[in-house]
């Protein structure tokens, strides 16, 4: 090899080594100055957590709520509710799961041919984070339906399959592998505007999912965060929910795919589907008039997708807008529905179900 080539190869090796060394120094510096959160998959033993748990810690940096969750055996699903567990939040709210891992009463029977069994899929809104089990809209809906004249024709049952942090993708998997085994007549999907999120955002997902190799490096994680922030600005104008619903992105596509899957699963079994769209009441919006609500276009986008798949839709924006925005959420720093918010949702859903009872339940 000529001397110039040897020298060039040597310089290339030296520069590459220097580059790696500089990256290593930056990584060490970042680890010292910015603590990296370690997400462990070590199982939590026991059923009850002693003491109280602030509601914010339910999905905090190290999710103590793993006590009532476990890794899921369903392919592609990171975690699920563990059966027969309980946890008490700092506000005194008891969170308890039944033998099937639902925050619900024990159903009359798993294998039922009742024409009035409803399964509700969703995330923390459906789960009822921050309210008691009987105050969450699935149970309020069940109570309302059982008090209706239509209850004379059969016993209504509403099963709550809501799990904190679930996305549309996760709810699709729960339906296919678990909820259909309960033979529902109606499947309801509680849609929240962060439902297109995929994986690494929610803390429970990060806790129960094995980290990719790049997530061990703070420098690469910062690069990915920077890319995400750039995409939020570029595709969502700086608004996270607009970004999640940007057409052509994998986030929104996950909802498109999930609805298509749900359509295929339910149509084969003659199950009716109702999509319930919750308003997103961010802190910057609370207290403002409902005419300034910023996400009506997203509501229409989700509603149009549902209708194209043959689903019925209840958009709760109209029902919620009859009340001051701060009254239908828990507290100043929380966007989950309050007791009133759950009741408003349940009454709007009841109205749709009973108005179309022949369609949903086959009543004559």
C-alpha positions as CSV (number, residue, x, y, z in Angstrom):
1,X,0.0,0.0,0.0
2,X,1.4,3.4,-0.9
3,X,2.4,5.7,2.0
4,X,-0.3,8.2,1.3
5,X,-2.9,5.5,1.4
6,X,-1.5,4.1,4.6
7,X,-1.5,7.6,6.1
8,X,-5.0,8.2,5.0
9,X,-6.3,5.0,6.4
10,X,-4.5,5.7,9.7
11,X,-6.0,9.2,9.9
12,X,-9.4,7.7,9.2
13,X,-9.0,5.2,12.1
14,X,-7.7,7.9,14.5
15,X,-10.6,10.3,13.6
16,X,-13.1,7.5,14.0
17,X,-11.6,6.6,17.4
18,X,-11.6,10.3,18.4
19,X,-15.2,10.7,17.4
20,X,-16.3,7.6,19.4
21,X,-14.2,9.0,22.4
22,X,-16.0,12.3,22.2
23,X,-19.4,10.7,22.0
24,X,-18.5,8.6,25.0
25,X,-17.4,11.7,27.0
26,X,-20.7,13.4,26.1
27,X,-22.7,10.3,27.2
28,X,-20.8,10.2,30.5
29,X,-21.5,13.9,31.0
30,X,-25.2,13.5,30.3
31,X,-25.4,10.5,32.7
32,X,-23.8,12.7,35.4
33,X,-25.9,15.8,34.7
34,X,-29.2,14.2,33.7
35,X,-30.3,11.2,35.7
36,X,-31.5,8.3,33.5
37,X,-34.7,6.7,34.6
38,X,-34.2,2.9,34.8
39,X,-37.3,0.9,33.8
40,X,-37.2,-2.5,35.4
41,X,-39.3,-5.5,34.7
42,X,-38.7,-7.0,38.1
43,X,-42.0,-8.4,39.3
44,X,-43.7,-6.9,42.3
45,X,-44.7,-9.4,44.9
46,X,-47.9,-9.0,47.0
47,X,-51.4,-7.8,46.6
48,X,-51.8,-4.7,48.8
49,X,-49.6,-1.6,49.0
50,X,-49.3,-0.4,52.6
51,X,-50.0,3.3,53.1
52,X,-51.5,5.7,50.7
53,X,-50.8,6.4,47.1
54,X,-51.2,9.9,45.6
55,X,-53.3,9.8,42.5
56,X,-50.4,11.4,40.5
57,X,-48.1,8.5,41.6
58,X,-50.5,6.0,40.1
59,X,-48.6,6.5,36.8
60,X,-45.6,8.3,38.2
61,X,-41.9,8.0,37.3
62,X,-41.7,4.6,39.0
63,X,-45.3,3.3,38.6
64,X,-46.2,1.8,42.0
65,X,-49.5,0.8,40.3
66,X,-47.7,-2.3,39.0
67,X,-49.1,-4.0,42.0
68,X,-52.4,-4.3,40.1
69,X,-50.8,-4.9,36.7
70,X,-48.7,-7.7,35.2
71,X,-47.0,-8.4,31.9
72,X,-49.6,-9.7,29.4
73,X,-49.5,-13.1,27.7
74,X,-51.4,-11.6,24.7
75,X,-49.0,-11.2,21.7
76,X,-48.1,-7.5,21.2
77,X,-49.7,-6.3,24.5
78,X,-47.2,-5.1,27.1
79,X,-49.3,-5.4,30.2
80,X,-52.8,-6.0,31.6
81,X,-54.7,-5.8,34.9
82,X,-53.8,-8.7,37.3
83,X,-56.8,-10.6,38.8
84,X,-57.9,-10.3,42.4
85,X,-55.6,-7.4,43.3
86,X,-56.3,-4.1,45.1
87,X,-54.7,-0.8,45.7
88,X,-55.8,2.3,47.6
89,X,-55.0,5.7,46.2
90,X,-54.1,8.7,48.4
91,X,-57.6,10.2,48.1
92,X,-59.0,7.0,49.6
93,X,-60.3,5.6,46.3
94,X,-60.1,1.8,46.3
95,X,-58.9,0.2,43.1
96,X,-59.8,-3.5,43.0
97,X,-59.8,-6.1,40.2
98,X,-62.1,-9.1,39.8
99,X,-61.1,-12.7,38.8
100,X,-60.8,-11.6,35.2
101,X,-58.5,-8.6,35.9
102,X,-61.2,-6.0,35.4
103,X,-62.0,-3.1,37.6
104,X,-65.6,-4.3,37.9
105,X,-67.9,-6.6,39.7
106,X,-67.8,-10.3,39.0
107,X,-69.9,-10.8,35.8
108,X,-72.8,-13.2,36.0
109,X,-70.9,-15.7,33.7
110,X,-68.2,-15.4,31.1
111,X,-70.1,-17.5,28.6
112,X,-73.4,-15.7,28.2
113,X,-75.9,-15.4,25.4
114,X,-77.5,-12.3,26.9
115,X,-78.6,-9.8,24.2
116,X,-77.9,-6.9,26.6
117,X,-74.2,-7.5,27.5
118,X,-72.0,-4.5,26.7
119,X,-68.2,-4.5,26.8
120,X,-66.4,-1.2,27.2
121,X,-62.8,-0.8,26.0
122,X,-60.7,2.2,26.9
123,X,-57.9,3.8,28.9
124,X,-57.8,5.6,32.2
125,X,-61.0,7.6,31.4
126,X,-62.9,4.3,31.0
127,X,-61.0,2.7,33.9
128,X,-62.2,5.6,36.1
129,X,-58.9,7.0,37.4
130,X,-59.7,9.3,40.3
131,X,-63.2,8.1,41.0
132,X,-64.8,5.1,42.6
133,X,-65.6,2.0,40.6
134,X,-69.3,2.6,40.7
135,X,-68.8,6.3,39.6
136,X,-67.0,5.4,36.4
137,X,-69.2,5.8,33.3
138,X,-69.5,2.1,32.5
139,X,-71.1,1.3,35.9
140,X,-73.2,4.5,35.8
141,X,-74.4,3.5,32.4
142,X,-75.3,0.0,33.6
143,X,-77.3,1.5,36.5
144,X,-79.2,3.8,34.1
145,X,-80.0,1.1,31.7
146,X,-81.2,-1.2,34.4
147,X,-83.6,1.5,35.6
148,X,-85.0,2.1,32.0
149,X,-88.2,0.6,30.7
150,X,-86.2,-1.5,28.3
151,X,-84.7,-3.4,31.3
152,X,-87.9,-5.4,31.4
153,X,-86.8,-7.2,28.2
154,X,-83.4,-8.3,29.6
155,X,-80.8,-7.7,32.2
156,X,-78.3,-5.1,31.1
157,X,-74.7,-5.7,31.9
158,X,-71.8,-3.4,31.2
159,X,-68.3,-4.8,31.6
160,X,-65.4,-2.4,32.2
161,X,-62.2,-3.5,30.3
162,X,-60.6,-0.1,30.7
163,X,-56.9,-0.1,31.6
164,X,-54.7,2.9,32.4
165,X,-52.4,3.9,29.5
166,X,-54.0,1.7,26.8
167,X,-54.0,2.9,23.2
168,X,-56.4,2.0,20.3
169,X,-53.9,-0.7,19.3
170,X,-54.0,-2.2,22.9
171,X,-57.8,-2.1,23.0
172,X,-58.0,-4.0,19.7
173,X,-55.8,-6.7,21.1
174,X,-57.9,-7.0,24.3
175,X,-61.1,-7.3,22.2
176,X,-59.6,-10.0,19.9
177,X,-58.0,-12.1,22.6
178,X,-60.2,-11.6,25.7
179,X,-63.4,-9.5,25.5
180,X,-65.0,-11.5,22.7
181,X,-64.9,-14.5,25.0
182,X,-67.6,-12.8,27.0
183,X,-69.9,-12.8,24.0
184,X,-71.0,-9.1,24.1
185,X,-73.9,-7.8,22.0
186,X,-72.3,-4.3,22.0
187,X,-68.7,-3.2,22.1
188,X,-68.0,0.4,23.2
189,X,-64.7,2.2,22.6
190,X,-64.0,5.1,24.9
191,X,-61.8,7.2,22.6
192,X,-59.4,9.8,24.2
193,X,-57.3,12.1,22.0
194,X,-54.0,10.4,23.1
195,X,-55.2,7.0,21.9
196,X,-52.8,7.0,18.9
197,X,-49.8,6.9,21.3
198,X,-47.5,4.0,20.6
199,X,-45.6,2.4,23.4
200,X,-42.8,4.5,24.9
201,X,-44.9,7.4,26.2
202,X,-46.9,5.9,29.0
203,X,-44.9,4.8,32.1
204,X,-46.6,1.5,32.4
205,X,-45.7,0.6,28.9
206,X,-42.1,1.6,29.6
207,X,-42.1,-0.4,32.8
208,X,-43.3,-3.7,31.2
209,X,-41.6,-3.4,27.8
210,X,-38.0,-4.5,27.3
211,X,-36.0,-1.4,26.3
212,X,-34.5,-1.2,22.9
213,X,-30.7,-1.1,22.8
214,X,-30.6,2.6,22.0
215,X,-32.7,3.5,25.0
216,X,-29.7,2.6,27.2
217,X,-27.9,5.6,25.9
218,X,-28.8,9.1,27.0
219,X,-27.4,10.7,23.9
220,X,-29.5,8.6,21.6
221,X,-32.6,9.2,23.8
222,X,-32.1,12.9,23.6
223,X,-31.7,12.7,19.8
224,X,-35.0,10.8,19.6
225,X,-36.7,13.3,21.9
226,X,-35.4,16.1,19.7
227,X,-36.8,14.4,16.6
228,X,-40.2,13.9,18.3
229,X,-40.3,17.5,19.3
230,X,-39.5,18.6,15.8
231,X,-42.2,16.4,14.4
232,X,-44.7,17.8,16.9
233,X,-43.9,21.3,15.7
234,X,-43.8,20.4,12.0
235,X,-46.9,18.2,11.9
236,X,-48.9,19.5,14.8
237,X,-48.0,23.1,14.9
238,X,-46.6,22.5,18.4
239,X,-49.9,20.8,19.5
240,X,-49.3,17.2,20.6
241,X,-52.8,16.0,19.9
242,X,-52.9,17.4,16.4
243,X,-49.5,15.7,15.8
244,X,-50.9,12.3,17.0
245,X,-53.7,12.6,14.4
246,X,-51.6,13.7,11.5
247,X,-52.6,11.6,8.5
248,X,-49.9,9.3,7.2
249,X,-48.1,9.1,10.5
250,X,-47.7,5.7,12.2
251,X,-49.6,7.1,15.3
252,X,-52.8,7.9,13.4
253,X,-52.4,4.8,11.2
254,X,-52.4,2.7,14.4
255,X,-56.0,3.9,15.0
256,X,-57.0,3.3,11.4
257,X,-55.6,-0.3,11.7
258,X,-57.2,-0.9,15.1
259,X,-60.6,0.2,13.9
260,X,-60.3,-2.0,10.8
261,X,-59.4,-4.9,13.0
262,X,-62.3,-4.3,15.4
263,X,-64.7,-4.1,12.4
264,X,-63.5,-7.5,11.2
265,X,-63.8,-9.1,14.6
266,X,-67.2,-7.7,15.5
267,X,-68.9,-8.1,12.1
268,X,-68.2,-11.8,12.0
269,X,-70.0,-12.1,15.4
270,X,-72.8,-9.6,14.7
271,X,-71.5,-7.3,17.5
272,X,-72.5,-3.7,17.3
273,X,-69.8,-1.1,17.9
274,X,-70.2,2.3,19.5
275,X,-67.3,4.8,19.6
276,X,-67.5,7.4,22.4
277,X,-65.3,10.4,21.9
278,X,-64.2,12.3,25.0
279,X,-63.1,16.0,24.8
280,X,-59.5,16.7,25.9
281,X,-59.7,19.4,28.5
282,X,-56.1,20.7,28.7
283,X,-55.2,23.1,31.5
284,X,-54.8,25.9,28.9
285,X,-58.4,25.4,27.8
286,X,-60.2,25.0,31.2
287,X,-62.2,28.1,32.1
288,X,-62.5,29.2,28.5
289,X,-65.9,29.1,26.6
290,X,-66.6,25.9,24.8
291,X,-66.7,27.8,21.5
292,X,-62.9,28.0,21.8
293,X,-62.4,24.3,22.1
294,X,-59.4,23.5,19.9
295,X,-60.0,19.9,18.8
296,X,-63.3,19.8,17.0
297,X,-61.6,18.9,13.8
298,X,-59.9,15.9,15.5
299,X,-63.4,14.8,16.8
300,X,-64.7,14.9,13.2
301,X,-61.7,13.0,12.0
302,X,-62.2,10.2,14.5
303,X,-66.0,10.2,14.0
304,X,-65.6,9.9,10.2
305,X,-63.2,7.0,10.6
306,X,-65.6,5.2,12.9
307,X,-68.6,5.7,10.5
308,X,-66.5,4.4,7.6
309,X,-66.1,1.2,9.5
310,X,-69.8,0.9,10.2
311,X,-69.6,2.0,13.8
312,X,-72.1,4.3,15.6
313,X,-70.6,7.4,17.3
314,X,-71.4,9.5,20.4
315,X,-69.3,12.7,20.5
316,X,-69.4,13.8,24.1
317,X,-68.4,17.4,23.2
318,X,-72.0,18.4,23.0
319,X,-73.0,16.9,26.3
320,X,-69.9,18.2,28.1
321,X,-70.4,21.7,26.7
322,X,-73.6,22.1,28.7
323,X,-71.4,22.4,31.8
324,X,-68.5,24.6,32.8
325,X,-65.3,22.9,31.6
326,X,-63.8,22.8,35.1
327,X,-66.8,21.0,36.5
328,X,-66.5,17.9,34.3
329,X,-62.8,17.2,35.2
330,X,-61.2,16.1,38.5
331,X,-59.0,19.0,39.4
332,X,-56.9,21.9,38.1
333,X,-54.0,19.8,37.0
334,X,-55.9,16.8,35.8
335,X,-58.0,16.2,32.6
336,X,-59.7,13.0,33.7
337,X,-63.5,13.2,34.0
338,X,-64.9,14.1,37.4
339,X,-67.9,12.3,38.9
340,X,-70.1,14.7,37.0
341,X,-68.1,14.1,33.8
342,X,-68.7,10.4,34.1
343,X,-72.4,10.9,34.8
344,X,-72.7,13.2,31.8
345,X,-71.0,10.6,29.6
346,X,-73.1,7.8,30.8
347,X,-76.4,9.7,30.2
348,X,-75.3,10.6,26.7
349,X,-74.4,7.0,25.9
350,X,-77.7,5.7,27.4
351,X,-79.7,8.1,25.2
352,X,-78.0,6.8,22.1
353,X,-78.3,3.1,23.1
354,X,-82.0,3.4,23.9
355,X,-82.9,5.6,21.0
356,X,-81.5,2.8,18.7
357,X,-82.3,-0.2,20.9
358,X,-83.6,-2.2,18.0
359,X,-80.2,-1.8,16.3
360,X,-78.0,-2.4,19.3
361,X,-80.0,-5.0,21.2
362,X,-82.6,-6.3,18.7
363,X,-85.6,-5.0,20.7
364,X,-88.9,-4.9,18.8
